[in-house]
Amino acid sequence: MAAPNIANLSSGIGKTAVQAVGTSATAIVTNSSGSGKVLKVNLLLLSNIDGSEVAQITVDLYRSSTPYRLMSSTAIPVDSTIDLLSKPLYLEEGDSLRLTANAAGDIEAVCSYEEIS
């Protein structure tokens, strides 16, 4: 099934995903192949919860087995939060938004998105 025409919607459900970011690329949000949906990511907050070390984050849009970097080894200051998105990002069928940290346990993420069909 193809992704829906967002000008002619039947359903829009708001969701929030959270993740403790590890050192392996792990999806915080995935739009499954054949879902018949598009996911509109509105907010991605990344917080360095380590009280003494700068943390580094890589964020990618994973499509067709290829990671496309939105942010690569970007520093997040101690006890700080960054807001990655200035505009919404759409995840098509088969896409994932993945996060990777330089050290496990230093970064937490909150992602707010809409599941549109």
N, CA, C and O atoms as a GROMACS GRO file, in nm:
protein
  468
    1MET      N    1   0.084  -0.118   0.000
    1MET     CA    2   0.000   0.000   0.000
    1MET      C    3   0.088   0.124   0.000
    1MET      O    4   0.192   0.126   0.067
    2ALA      N    5   0.050   0.225  -0.072
    2ALA     CA    6   0.126   0.350  -0.079
    2ALA      C    7   0.092   0.438   0.041
    2ALA      O    8  -0.013   0.424   0.103
    3ALA      N    9   0.185   0.527   0.073
    3ALA     CA   10   0.161   0.623   0.180
    3ALA      C   11   0.043   0.711   0.144
    3ALA      O   12   0.018   0.735   0.026
    4PRO      N   13  -0.031   0.759   0.243
    4PRO     CA   14  -0.152   0.838   0.215
    4PRO      C   15  -0.120   0.977   0.162
    4PRO      O   16  -0.012   1.031   0.184
    5ASN      N   17  -0.217   1.032   0.092
    5ASN     CA   18  -0.212   1.171   0.049
    5ASN      C   19  -0.245   1.255   0.173
    5ASN      O   20  -0.356   1.246   0.224
    6ILE      N   21  -0.152   1.334   0.220
    6ILE     CA   22  -0.174   1.406   0.346
    6ILE      C   23  -0.275   1.519   0.333
    6ILE      O   24  -0.313   1.580   0.433
    7ALA      N   25  -0.319   1.548   0.212
    7ALA     CA   26  -0.425   1.648   0.192
    7ALA      C   27  -0.563   1.586   0.210
    7ALA      O   28  -0.663   1.657   0.219
    8ASN      N   29  -0.570   1.452   0.214
    8ASN     CA   30  -0.698   1.382   0.225
    8ASN      C   31  -0.684   1.273   0.333
    8ASN      O   32  -0.672   1.155   0.302
    9LEU      N   33  -0.687   1.315   0.458
    9LEU     CA   34  -0.658   1.225   0.569
    9LEU      C   35  -0.783   1.163   0.629
    9LEU      O   36  -0.891   1.223   0.628
   10SER      N   37  -0.767   1.041   0.679
   10SER     CA   38  -0.875   0.979   0.754
   10SER      C   39  -0.842   0.971   0.903
   10SER      O   40  -0.931   0.962   0.987
   11SER      N   41  -0.710   0.975   0.936
   11SER     CA   42  -0.671   0.961   1.075
   11SER      C   43  -0.537   1.030   1.100
   11SER      O   44  -0.446   1.021   1.018
   12GLY      N   45  -0.526   1.097   1.213
   12GLY     CA   46  -0.401   1.156   1.258
   12GLY      C   47  -0.391   1.136   1.408
   12GLY      O   48  -0.469   1.193   1.484
   13ILE      N   49  -0.294   1.055   1.451
   13ILE     CA   50  -0.280   1.022   1.593
   13ILE      C   51  -0.146   1.074   1.643
   13ILE      O   52  -0.041   1.041   1.588
   14GLY      N   53  -0.150   1.156   1.747
   14GLY     CA   54  -0.027   1.209   1.808
   14GLY      C   55   0.037   1.105   1.898
   14GLY      O   56  -0.031   1.036   1.975
   15LYS      N   57   0.169   1.093   1.889
   15LYS     CA   58   0.243   0.996   1.970
   15LYS      C   59   0.373   1.057   2.018
   15LYS      O   60   0.423   1.154   1.962
   16THR      N   61   0.428   0.997   2.124
   16THR     CA   62   0.558   1.036   2.177
   16THR      C   63   0.639   0.911   2.205
   16THR      O   64   0.591   0.817   2.268
   17ALA      N   65   0.762   0.910   2.156
   17ALA     CA   66   0.855   0.799   2.180
   17ALA      C   67   0.970   0.851   2.265
   17ALA      O   68   1.011   0.967   2.252
   18VAL      N   69   1.022   0.766   2.353
   18VAL     CA   70   1.137   0.802   2.436
   18VAL      C   71   1.242   0.693   2.424
   18VAL      O   72   1.211   0.577   2.397
   19GLN      N   73   1.367   0.732   2.444
   19GLN     CA   74   1.475   0.634   2.430
   19GLN      C   75   1.597   0.677   2.509
   19GLN      O   76   1.636   0.794   2.506
   20ALA      N   77   1.658   0.582   2.579
   20ALA     CA   78   1.792   0.601   2.633
   20ALA      C   79   1.885   0.560   2.520
   20ALA      O   80   1.880   0.446   2.474
   21VAL      N   81   1.969   0.652   2.473
   21VAL     CA   82   2.048   0.629   2.352
   21VAL      C   83   2.174   0.550   2.384
   21VAL      O   84   2.249   0.584   2.476
   22GLY      N   85   2.195   0.444   2.308
   22GLY     CA   86   2.313   0.360   2.324
   22GLY      C   87   2.416   0.384   2.215
   22GLY      O   88   2.406   0.479   2.138
   23THR      N   89   2.515   0.297   2.210
   23THR     CA   90   2.627   0.314   2.116
   23THR      C   91   2.605   0.244   1.982
   23THR      O   92   2.690   0.254   1.894
   24SER      N   93   2.494   0.175   1.966
   24SER     CA   94   2.457   0.115   1.838
   24SER      C   95   2.337   0.192   1.782
   24SER      O   96   2.248   0.232   1.858
   25ALA      N   97   2.336   0.213   1.652
   25ALA     CA   98   2.224   0.285   1.589
   25ALA      C   99   2.094   0.211   1.617
   25ALA      O  100   2.077   0.095   1.579
   26THR      N  101   2.001   0.280   1.684
   26THR     CA  102   1.873   0.221   1.723
   26THR      C  103   1.761   0.319   1.689
   26THR      O  104   1.770   0.438   1.719
   27ALA      N  105   1.656   0.266   1.626
   27ALA     CA  106   1.544   0.351   1.585
   27ALA      C  107   1.462   0.397   1.704
   27ALA      O  108   1.425   0.317   1.790
   28ILE      N  109   1.433   0.527   1.708
   28ILE     CA  110   1.338   0.579   1.806
   28ILE      C  111   1.198   0.578   1.746
   28ILE      O  112   1.100   0.566   1.819
   29VAL      N  113   1.189   0.592   1.612
   29VAL     CA  114   1.061   0.586   1.541
   29VAL      C  115   1.083   0.512   1.409
   29VAL      O  116   1.180   0.538   1.338
   30THR      N  117   0.992   0.420   1.378
   30THR     CA  118   0.998   0.345   1.252
   30THR      C  119   0.861   0.345   1.186
   30THR      O  120   0.760   0.323   1.252
   31ASN      N  121   0.860   0.370   1.056
   31ASN     CA  122   0.739   0.355   0.976
   31ASN      C  123   0.756   0.228   0.894
   31ASN      O  124   0.832   0.226   0.798
   32SER      N  125   0.687   0.123   0.932
   32SER     CA  126   0.703  -0.008   0.870
   32SER      C  127   0.668  -0.005   0.722
   32SER      O  128   0.581   0.071   0.678
   33SER      N  129   0.738  -0.088   0.645
   33SER     CA  130   0.706  -0.104   0.502
   33SER      C  131   0.564  -0.154   0.490
   33SER      O  132   0.523  -0.244   0.564
   34GLY      N  133   0.488  -0.097   0.398
   34GLY     CA  134   0.351  -0.140   0.377
   34GLY      C  135   0.253  -0.095   0.483
   34GLY      O  136   0.142  -0.149   0.491
   35SER      N  137   0.291   0.003   0.565
   35SER     CA  138   0.203   0.049   0.674
   35SER      C  139   0.082   0.127   0.623
   35SER      O  140  -0.021   0.132   0.690
   36GLY      N  141   0.094   0.186   0.505
   36GLY     CA  142  -0.012   0.272   0.455
   36GLY      C  143  -0.018   0.404   0.530
   36GLY      O  144  -0.119   0.474   0.524
   37LYS      N  145   0.090   0.438   0.600
   37LYS     CA  146   0.094   0.559   0.682
   37LYS      C  147   0.215   0.643   0.647
   37LYS      O  148   0.311   0.595   0.585
   38VAL      N  149   0.211   0.768   0.686
   38VAL     CA  150   0.327   0.855   0.686
   38VAL      C  151   0.340   0.906   0.830
   38VAL      O  152   0.240   0.934   0.895
   39LEU      N  153   0.463   0.916   0.879
   39LEU     CA  154   0.486   0.968   1.013
   39LEU      C  155   0.545   1.108   1.001
   39LEU      O  156   0.646   1.128   0.933
   40LYS      N  157   0.482   1.203   1.066
   40LYS     CA  158   0.529   1.341   1.067
   40LYS      C  159   0.597   1.366   1.201
   40LYS      O  160   0.531   1.378   1.303
   41VAL      N  161   0.730   1.375   1.199
   41VAL     CA  162   0.808   1.399   1.320
   41VAL      C  163   0.813   1.549   1.343
   41VAL      O  164   0.862   1.624   1.259
   42ASN      N  165   0.762   1.592   1.458
   42ASN     CA  166   0.752   1.735   1.490
   42ASN      C  167   0.861   1.784   1.584
   42ASN      O  168   0.898   1.901   1.581
   43LEU      N  169   0.911   1.694   1.670
   43LEU     CA  170   1.004   1.736   1.774
   43LEU      C  171   1.099   1.622   1.805
   43LEU      O  172   1.057   1.507   1.819
   44LEU      N  173   1.228   1.654   1.814
   44LEU     CA  174   1.327   1.556   1.860
   44LEU      C  175   1.420   1.629   1.957
   44LEU      O  176   1.506   1.707   1.915
   45LEU      N  177   1.401   1.602   2.086
   45LEU     CA  178   1.484   1.660   2.191
   45LEU      C  179   1.588   1.558   2.234
   45LEU      O  180   1.556   1.442   2.257
   46LEU      N  181   1.714   1.603   2.245
   46LEU     CA  182   1.825   1.517   2.285
   46LEU      C  183   1.891   1.581   2.406
   46LEU      O  184   1.939   1.694   2.399
   47SER      N  185   1.892   1.508   2.518
   47SER     CA  186   1.943   1.562   2.644
   47SER      C  187   2.066   1.487   2.692
   47SER      O  188   2.065   1.364   2.700
   48ASN      N  189   2.171   1.561   2.723
   48ASN     CA  190   2.290   1.503   2.784
   48ASN      C  191   2.267   1.502   2.935
   48ASN      O  192   2.268   1.607   3.000
   49ILE      N  193   2.246   1.383   2.990
   49ILE     CA  194   2.216   1.371   3.132
   49ILE      C  195   2.342   1.344   3.216
   49ILE      O  196   2.333   1.328   3.337
   50ASP      N  197   2.457   1.338   3.151
   50ASP     CA  198   2.584   1.318   3.221
   50ASP      C  199   2.624   1.450   3.285
   50ASP      O  200   2.624   1.553   3.218
   51GLY      N  201   2.657   1.450   3.410
   51GLY     CA  202   2.690   1.572   3.483
   51GLY      C  203   2.831   1.622   3.466
   51GLY      O  204   2.865   1.728   3.518
   52SER      N  205   2.916   1.547   3.392
   52SER     CA  206   3.055   1.592   3.383
   52SER      C  207   3.119   1.580   3.244
   52SER      O  208   3.226   1.637   3.223
   53GLU      N  209   3.057   1.508   3.151
   53GLU     CA  210   3.117   1.485   3.019
   53GLU      C  211   3.029   1.537   2.906
   53GLU      O  212   2.907   1.522   2.911
   54VAL      N  213   3.090   1.598   2.805
   54VAL     CA  214   3.019   1.633   2.682
   54VAL      C  215   2.984   1.502   2.612
   54VAL      O  216   3.068   1.412   2.605
   55ALA      N  217   2.863   1.492   2.560
   55ALA     CA  218   2.820   1.372   2.488
   55ALA      C  219   2.810   1.403   2.340
   55ALA      O  220   2.789   1.518   2.301
   56GLN      N  221   2.827   1.301   2.257
   56GLN     CA  222   2.814   1.318   2.113
   56GLN      C  223   2.701   1.231   2.060
   56GLN      O  224   2.682   1.117   2.103
   57ILE      N  225   2.625   1.287   1.964
   57ILE     CA  226   2.510   1.218   1.907
   57ILE      C  227   2.518   1.217   1.755
   57ILE      O  228   2.562   1.314   1.693
   58THR      N  229   2.477   1.106   1.696
   58THR     CA  230   2.458   1.096   1.552
   58THR      C  231   2.312   1.057   1.530
   58THR      O  232   2.262   0.964   1.593
   59VAL      N  233   2.245   1.130   1.441
   59VAL     CA  234   2.105   1.103   1.409
   59VAL      C  235   2.098   1.080   1.259
   59VAL      O  236   2.151   1.158   1.180
   60ASP      N  237   2.031   0.971   1.219
   60ASP     CA  238   2.017   0.947   1.076
   60ASP      C  239   1.876   0.906   1.038
   60ASP      O  240   1.802   0.848   1.117
   61LEU      N  241   1.842   0.937   0.914
   61LEU     CA  242   1.721   0.887   0.850
   61LEU      C  243   1.766   0.763   0.775
   61LEU      O  244   1.848   0.771   0.684
   62TYR      N  245   1.713   0.648   0.814
   62TYR     CA  246   1.753   0.520   0.757
   62TYR      C  247   1.651   0.480   0.653
   62TYR      O  248   1.534   0.456   0.684
   63ARG      N  249   1.696   0.471   0.526
   63ARG     CA  250   1.607   0.439   0.414
   63ARG      C  251   1.679   0.342   0.321
   63ARG      O  252   1.793   0.367   0.280
   64SER      N  253   1.612   0.233   0.287
   64SER     CA  254   1.666   0.136   0.190
   64SER      C  255   1.807   0.092   0.227
   64SER      O  256   1.896   0.089   0.143
   65SER      N  257   1.827   0.059   0.355
   65SER     CA  258   1.956   0.012   0.407
   65SER      C  259   2.067   0.116   0.402
   65SER      O  260   2.184   0.081   0.412
   66THR      N  261   2.031   0.244   0.388
   66THR     CA  262   2.130   0.351   0.383
   66THR      C  263   2.099   0.456   0.489
   66THR      O  264   1.987   0.508   0.493
   67PRO      N  265   2.198   0.489   0.575
   67PRO     CA  266   2.177   0.597   0.672
   67PRO      C  267   2.211   0.732   0.609
   67PRO      O  268   2.320   0.751   0.555
   68TYR      N  269   2.118   0.826   0.618
   68TYR     CA  270   2.141   0.963   0.573
   68TYR      C  271   2.149   1.051   0.698
   68TYR      O  272   2.050   1.068   0.769
   69ARG      N  273   2.266   1.106   0.723
   69ARG     CA  274   2.292   1.178   0.847
   69ARG      C  275   2.218   1.312   0.853
   69ARG      O  276   2.226   1.394   0.762
   70LEU      N  277   2.145   1.332   0.962
   70LEU     CA  278   2.087   1.462   0.994
   70LEU      C  279   2.182   1.539   1.084
   70LEU      O  280   2.185   1.662   1.086
   71MET      N  281   2.261   1.462   1.159
   71MET     CA  282   2.355   1.517   1.255
   71MET      C  283   2.462   1.410   1.275
   71MET      O  284   2.429   1.293   1.294
   72SER      N  285   2.590   1.448   1.272
   72SER     CA  286   2.696   1.348   1.283
   72SER      C  287   2.796   1.388   1.391
   72SER      O  288   2.862   1.491   1.381
   73SER      N  289   2.807   1.305   1.493
   73SER     CA  290   2.901   1.327   1.604
   73SER      C  291   2.893   1.470   1.658
   73SER      O  292   2.996   1.535   1.679
   74THR      N  293   2.772   1.516   1.679
   74THR     CA  294   2.748   1.652   1.728
   74THR      C  295   2.754   1.654   1.880
   74THR      O  296   2.693   1.571   1.946
   75ALA      N  297   2.826   1.749   1.934
   75ALA     CA  298   2.844   1.761   2.079
   75ALA      C  299   2.719   1.820   2.144
   75ALA      O  300   2.660   1.916   2.096
   76ILE      N  301   2.682   1.758   2.256
   76ILE     CA  302   2.577   1.813   2.343
   76ILE      C  303   2.645   1.846   2.475
   76ILE      O  304   2.696   1.756   2.542
   77PRO      N  305   2.646   1.973   2.513
   77PRO     CA  306   2.713   2.012   2.638
   77PRO      C  307   2.655   1.940   2.761
   77PRO      O  308   2.543   1.889   2.758
   78VAL      N  309   2.733   1.939   2.867
   78VAL     CA  310   2.694   1.879   2.994
   78VAL      C  311   2.560   1.936   3.041
   78VAL      O  312   2.539   2.057   3.038
   79ASP      N  313   2.470   1.848   3.083
   79ASP     CA  314   2.340   1.886   3.139
   79ASP      C  315   2.261   1.980   3.048
   79ASP      O  316   2.194   2.072   3.096
   80SER      N  317   2.269   1.958   2.916
   80SER     CA  318   2.200   2.044   2.819
   80SER      C  319   2.109   1.961   2.730
   80SER      O  320   2.123   1.839   2.719
   81THR      N  321   2.016   2.031   2.664
   81THR     CA  322   1.923   1.969   2.570
   81THR      C  323   1.929   2.046   2.439
   81THR      O  324   1.933   2.169   2.438
   82ILE      N  325   1.929   1.972   2.327
   82ILE     CA  326   1.920   2.036   2.196
   82ILE      C  327   1.792   1.989   2.128
   82ILE      O  328   1.746   1.876   2.148
   83ASP      N  329   1.736   2.078   2.048
   83ASP     CA  330   1.617   2.049   1.968
   83ASP      C  331   1.665   2.035   1.825
   83ASP      O  332   1.704   2.134   1.763
   84LEU      N  333   1.662   1.914   1.772
   84LEU     CA  334   1.720   1.888   1.641
   84LEU      C  335   1.640   1.948   1.526
   84LEU      O  336   1.699   1.999   1.430
   85LEU      N  337   1.509   1.942   1.533
   85LEU     CA  338   1.427   1.980   1.419
   85LEU      C  339   1.377   2.124   1.427
   85LEU      O  340   1.321   2.165   1.529
   86SER      N  341   1.398   2.200   1.320
   86SER     CA  342   1.339   2.332   1.312
   86SER      C  343   1.212   2.329   1.227
   86SER      O  344   1.130   2.421   1.233
   87LYS      N  345   1.196   2.222   1.149
   87LYS     CA  346   1.078   2.198   1.065
   87LYS      C  347   1.041   2.050   1.077
   87LYS      O  348   1.127   1.969   1.113
   88PRO      N  349   0.917   2.015   1.049
   88PRO     CA  350   0.878   1.873   1.056
   88PRO      C  351   0.955   1.788   0.955
   88PRO      O  352   1.001   1.837   0.852
   89LEU      N  353   0.968   1.662   0.986
   89LEU     CA  354   1.034   1.563   0.902
   89LEU      C  355   0.935   1.450   0.878
   89LEU      O  356   0.878   1.397   0.973
   90TYR      N  357   0.915   1.412   0.753
   90TYR     CA  358   0.822   1.303   0.720
   90TYR      C  359   0.898   1.173   0.701
   90TYR      O  360   0.998   1.169   0.629
   91LEU      N  361   0.850   1.067   0.766
   91LEU     CA  362   0.906   0.933   0.746
   91LEU      C  363   0.811   0.856   0.656
   91LEU      O  364   0.695   0.832   0.692
   92GLU      N  365   0.860   0.817   0.540
   92GLU     CA  366   0.781   0.738   0.446
   92GLU      C  367   0.784   0.591   0.489
   92GLU      O  368   0.857   0.554   0.581
   93GLU      N  369   0.704   0.509   0.422
   93GLU     CA  370   0.703   0.366   0.453
   93GLU      C  371   0.845   0.310   0.439
   93GLU      O  372   0.914   0.337   0.341
   94GLY      N  373   0.888   0.232   0.538
   94GLY     CA  374   1.020   0.172   0.537
   94GLY      C  375   1.129   0.258   0.599
   94GLY      O  376   1.242   0.212   0.613
   95ASP      N  377   1.099   0.383   0.637
   95ASP     CA  378   1.198   0.473   0.697
   95ASP      C  379   1.204   0.457   0.848
   95ASP      O  380   1.105   0.421   0.913
   96SER      N  381   1.323   0.485   0.903
   96SER     CA  382   1.342   0.491   1.048
   96SER      C  383   1.424   0.614   1.083
   96SER      O  384   1.505   0.660   1.003
   97LEU      N  385   1.403   0.666   1.202
   97LEU     CA  386   1.485   0.773   1.258
   97LEU      C  387   1.568   0.708   1.367
   97LEU      O  388   1.516   0.662   1.468
   98ARG      N  389   1.701   0.703   1.344
   98ARG     CA  390   1.790   0.630   1.435
   98ARG      C  391   1.885   0.723   1.510
   98ARG      O  392   1.923   0.829   1.460
   99LEU      N  393   1.922   0.680   1.631
   99LEU     CA  394   2.010   0.757   1.718
   99LEU      C  395   2.128   0.671   1.761
   99LEU      O  396   2.113   0.551   1.786
  100THR      N  397   2.246   0.734   1.769
  100THR     CA  398   2.367   0.666   1.817
  100THR      C  399   2.445   0.764   1.903
  100THR      O  400   2.467   0.878   1.863
  101ALA      N  401   2.488   0.720   2.021
  101ALA     CA  402   2.568   0.804   2.111
  101ALA      C  403   2.712   0.753   2.116
  101ALA      O  404   2.739   0.638   2.079
  102ASN      N  405   2.802   0.838   2.161
  102ASN     CA  406   2.941   0.794   2.175
  102ASN      C  407   2.962   0.715   2.304
  102ASN      O  408   3.061   0.643   2.316
  103ALA      N  409   2.870   0.727   2.400
  103ALA     CA  410   2.878   0.652   2.525
  103ALA      C  411   2.736   0.618   2.571
  103ALA      O  412   2.647   0.704   2.567
  104ALA      N  413   2.716   0.496   2.613
  104ALA     CA  414   2.584   0.454   2.660
  104ALA      C  415   2.550   0.524   2.791
  104ALA      O  416   2.637   0.547   2.876
  105GLY      N  417   2.423   0.559   2.807
  105GLY     CA  418   2.374   0.614   2.934
  105GLY      C  419   2.391   0.764   2.949
  105GLY      O  420   2.355   0.818   3.053
  106ASP      N  421   2.444   0.833   2.847
  106ASP     CA  422   2.467   0.977   2.859
  106ASP      C  423   2.357   1.062   2.795
  106ASP      O  424   2.340   1.178   2.831
  107ILE      N  425   2.282   1.004   2.700
  107ILE     CA  426   2.184   1.082   2.625
  107ILE      C  427   2.046   1.016   2.633
  107ILE      O  428   2.032   0.895   2.617
  108GLU      N  429   1.945   1.098   2.659
  108GLU     CA  430   1.805   1.055   2.651
  108GLU      C  431   1.737   1.136   2.542
  108GLU      O  432   1.769   1.253   2.520
  109ALA      N  433   1.643   1.072   2.472
  109ALA     CA  434   1.574   1.137   2.360
  109ALA      C  435   1.423   1.130   2.379
  109ALA      O  436   1.370   1.033   2.431
  110VAL      N  437   1.356   1.236   2.335
  110VAL     CA  438   1.210   1.243   2.332
  110VAL      C  439   1.171   1.287   2.191
  110VAL      O  440   1.220   1.388   2.140
  111CYS      N  441   1.083   1.209   2.129
  111CYS     CA  442   1.040   1.235   1.991
  111CYS      C  443   0.888   1.241   1.987
  111CYS      O  444   0.820   1.144   2.023
  112SER      N  445   0.834   1.353   1.942
  112SER     CA  446   0.690   1.370   1.927
  112SER      C  447   0.658   1.365   1.778
  112SER      O  448   0.722   1.433   1.697
  113TYR      N  449   0.558   1.282   1.742
  113TYR     CA  450   0.526   1.264   1.600
  113TYR      C  451   0.378   1.233   1.582
  113TYR      O  452   0.307   1.202   1.678
  114GLU      N  453   0.334   1.243   1.458
  114GLU     CA  454   0.196   1.210   1.422
  114GLU      C  455   0.196   1.092   1.326
  114GLU      O  456   0.274   1.087   1.230
  115GLU      N  457   0.108   0.997   1.352
  115GLU     CA  458   0.088   0.883   1.264
  115GLU      C  459  -0.032   0.916   1.177
  115GLU      O  460  -0.145   0.925   1.226
  116ILE      N  461  -0.008   0.935   1.048
  116ILE     CA  462  -0.110   0.985   0.957
  116ILE      C  463  -0.150   0.878   0.857
  116ILE      O  464  -0.065   0.816   0.793
  117SER      N  465  -0.281   0.857   0.845
  117SER     CA  466  -0.331   0.759   0.745
  117SER      C  467  -0.457   0.812   0.681
  117SER      O  468  -0.515   0.745   0.595
   0.00000   0.00000   0.00000
